[in-house]
Amino acid sequence: MKKNPTILLTLVLGTGFVFFTGCVPMKKFNETQQALASARYDSTQLANKVKDLQTQLAQANQVAAGQKQQIDSLSQVMEAQRVALNKQIGDLRGKNTDLLSETAAKNSLLTKSKQDLAAQQAKLEHLQALMDRQKKAIEDIKKKMSDALVGFKSSELSVSIKNGKVYVSLQENLLFPSGSAVVNPKGREALGKLAQVLNQNQDITVDIEGHTDSIPIHGKYADNWELSLARSASIVRILTTDYRVDPTRVIASGHSQYDPVKPNSTSDGRAQNRRTDIILSPKLDELFKLLQTPDDVTAER
């Protein structure tokens, strides 16, 4: 049988059209399926990333919370330290103020001490000058007395310096008969020469001390006390009445046997103890005034 070419062509074309129209939707479907799968994969990946990020965020928040707690704790510690430091600063400032006050007080005391020391030094220098002057005056008195009494024997009298004073010691054999308070002529002569020096040096004070030995006395005087005092009084009368020595400069006293210069166990010792000491010293008013403390001066006033 002979086929018709036209019909065959139509069949071919029709079959091809059917095939063509059937193939196009399948391709799109597959592409769509692939795109969906890819989207699902991407969505899963994105979900995983979100989950990871959420986990990281939670961890970060936890770390941040811990760090905040540490910061808060450190802030509390620092605040406590700040308060403590402020207290220490306040205490140190108070101590510094106290130290400054104490230093000022000590400086004031030091200044006063220096002033007192300078005043004391000046006083000591003045005192030393007065003592040097007194020493020279005493040496001058001794020389004048020695020169005035040069004609008398050493067994009759002696002139010496003792305890910062001039001692003119007149033995009994020069002044008095034994057991008597009446001055003999040679004794008066010695007293006259002594009075000349006293009248030429008005700044000399005169202490007259009568002394005896230890042998008890019998006769006019009751005892050696009375004899020693009578002898010193006799010399005072001669000096003040006969030779015009100022009575306000003279003091008389009797010491009996109780101030010996030698033991009374020998005749020579007893002879030396029977004496009259005329003790001469410069007036020390200025020296005594210098030695007085402010309290002493206030008490006197």
Secondary structure, DSSP 4 states (H G I P E B T S, - for coil): -PPPHHHHHHHHHHHHHHHHHHHHHHHHHHHHHHHHHHHHHHHHHHHHHHHHHHHHHHHHHHHHHHHHHHHHHHHHHHHHHHHHHHHHHHHHHHHHHHHHHHHHHHHHHHHHHHHHHHHHHHHHHHHHHHHHHHHHHHHHHHHHHHHHTTTS-TTTEEEEEETTEEEEEEEHHHH--TT--PPPHHHHHHHHHHHHHHHH-TTEEEEEEE---SSPP-SSSSSHHHHHHHHHHHHHHIIIIIS---GGGEEEEE-TTSS-SS-TTSHHHHHHHSEEEEEEEE--HHHHHHH--HHHHHHH-
